Amino acid sequence: MSNPLKSYSEEHNVHPVYRPDIDGLRAMAILSVVIFHAFPSGLPGGFVGVDVFFVISGFLISSIVFRSLQRGDFSFAEFYAHRVKRIFPALIVVLTTCYALGWFVLLPDEFKQLGKHMAAGAGFVQNFVLRKEVGYFDVAAELKPLLHLWSLAIEEQFYLVYPVLVFVAWRLRLNVLTVIVLLCLLSFGLNVTATVKRPAVAFFMPQTRFWELLAGSMLAYLQFFKRTEMSAWMQHWAFHPALFHYPPLSVQRATVLNNLLSVLGISLLVAAVFFINKSKHFPGWWVLLPVLGAFLLILAGPEALVNRTILANRLMVFVGIISYPLYLWHWPILSFARILESEAPSPEIRAAAITLSAVLSWLTYRLIERPIRFGKKTWVKTALLCGTLAIVGYIGYNTFQRNGLEFRVKPFVKFSKAAGEWDYPGKLLPGKLDGIDYFYLPSGRKSVTLFVGDSNIEQYFPRVEALIASDKNNVNGIIFKTAGGCLAIPDVPLAADWKHCALLAHDALRIAREKPEVKRVVIGQFWLGHLRDGFGIPEGNYGGIGSPEYFASLDRLGKYIKELRALNKEVYLVLSIPGARELDPKYLVKRDLKMFPKIFSVRTNGVKGDDIEKDYGRLHTDLAEVAVTAGAIVINPMSALCFPDCLGVDAEGEPMYKDLGHLRPFYVRRWANFIDVTVR
């Protein structure tokens, strides 16, 4: 007769029997994460492997705590010493390696961020740092080699709080299970609420993630203290007469039940990795799939069908044993490959990166983890590990404070600075009109120019600010009513994540109507993304240039301009600047490891005018026609930026762009005089 709690001894004062199936479950988790990071289209929900790790961690840590409390010999010092020996060695090696590689291959802004993330990783607060970095111009996840340490931070934060909480509850003779369940429900509720309202908080913050570890804790408690009652309760309901006329014999029921639990558990995990994707509101309710799947597989026990045949397979167990260093190694290697290639690496490079990760993980386990975890001189090792990680963290923080140590790559500092430049909203002042927020800056004149659109109109603020500062009596005051990524055309259908854009054009119209000092209105944005690619519009609801939806959007734009003209406003429509990766200052810097140690060089910059015309020609022609017909004046930045080819650096060799689609403030302030007509 198989028991779902067979992994534990009948006596509470002995260590739990090793369960190879849990290492196999770790293997499932890490393989799904690695495959997702390397080949995301192949396993769209592979990121849920992290949630499986959370459940496993909660289960194993709670098992250790409950066993020690039951014996009466629980020691916080011993508990945390074991955590240090388990977690710090591989982490120190990976952080140090990333820093050494970053010294040679990262530009100052990138190295500065790596230093910040090193310090955050060493202090186990990476999730808080990443939460603050979330924004419209945040660096792409693929370019952050230590991004993945957010999950390790959450686990460590749990380890700091949870043992203390359980210890206090135990000493006060409270019902520990009740405490765990209540906290689990509270955390899950915060997760569901935040996923809709504050998705970055839901993803990164401990209060919305702890319930996943607490689910494992709940299971550990039930198995440790209530296994007989729980087994009887499950068998009673699983084989209830309402479900079975002829249930299995009583001696077979535990085995049958465990097999069913294991099949159901793995089915939920398979469903999670294939049906959850980045478009889902995650974690939210969707995270129940991997959490419940892991819960059921652990509950089923080592003798259950899936556990003994799949999870306890020797290869799976091996992968599970090296899963922690594999998690630490794989993402930095993929990230550095992305940085070196200046684009998504080829499948061959990604496969090589994963192979290298596996080799390094095995070496880390054999040569570093095992000797430190299981050798002698425990307290000496613990102290040395703590000191070493603190030094590594300080080195990272110092690098962050010193702006990425620019002396390493002096000739390329200007490219790094260009990528980090963005002056909006700068010195603009906050204003409000009947609940409508906006930014403004007065000049010496009463008349005002209203700028409406997304970040592509915000990029011109440094120029108009400079004009006001130098000639305020001959330049209009300014109002900016903008929102990153939002289309300034009223009543365009919007995807759920873009509903906040719905009122942008309407609010700007109200400002123009109710503020008589507004004499001019300037509309501008990344037209290509919206009107060609359907950016922000529900998937499948937009047919691109020439489609009925395209002409409907242009028609709405024309009517909007006419409404503004009816208010006696002078209207300007600013077309898009040329945009391409060849103009991105980061792309202009080529990195070639074969030239080590001087791996940096400058690519031939620019994009052929003919290529830009293919992308923008039809769209700009249609926009100009609609604007002129409706009574607007058209400004085409292409005429100032392309001659006929579009360059990425100016005559002095200074980068012109911040990224592939925005001019940098330095360039705008000096040279974007085509926008002057809107305020003079």
Secondary structure, DSSP 4 states (H G I P E B T S, - for coil): ---TTTTS-SSTTSPPPP-HHHHHHHHHHHHHHHHHHH-TTTSTTGGGHHHHHHHHHHHHHHHHHHHHHHHT---HHHHHHHHHHHHHHHHHHHHHHHHHHHHHH--HHHHHHHHHHHHHHHTT-HHHHHHHH-STTPPPGGG-TTTTHHHHHHHHHHHHHHHHHHHHHHHTT--HHHHHHHHHHHHHHHHHHHHHH-HHHHHH-HHHHHHHHHHHHHHHHHHHHSHHHHHHHHHHHHT-TTT-SSPPPHHHHHHHHHHHHHHHHHHHHHHHHHH--TTS-TTTTTTHHHHHHHHHHHHH-TTSHHIIIIITSHHHHHHHHTHHHHHHHHHHHHHHHHHHHTSPPPHHHHHHHHHHHHHHHHHHIIIIIHHHHHSS-HHHHHHHHHHHHHHHHHHHHHHHHTTTTGGGGGGGHHHHHHHH---SSTTPEEEEETTEEEEEE--SSS-EEEEEESHHHHTTHHHHHHHHHHHGGGS-EEEEEE-TT---STT----GGGGGGTTHHHHHHHHHHH-TTEEEEEEE--HIIIIIT-TTSPTTS---TTSHHHHHHHHHHHHHHHHHHHTT-EEEEEPPPP--GGG-HHHHEEE-GGGTT--EEEPPP-B-HHHHHHHHHHHHHHHHHHHHHHTPEEE-THHHHBSSSBPSB-TTS-B-EEETTEE-HHHHHHH-GGGGGGT-
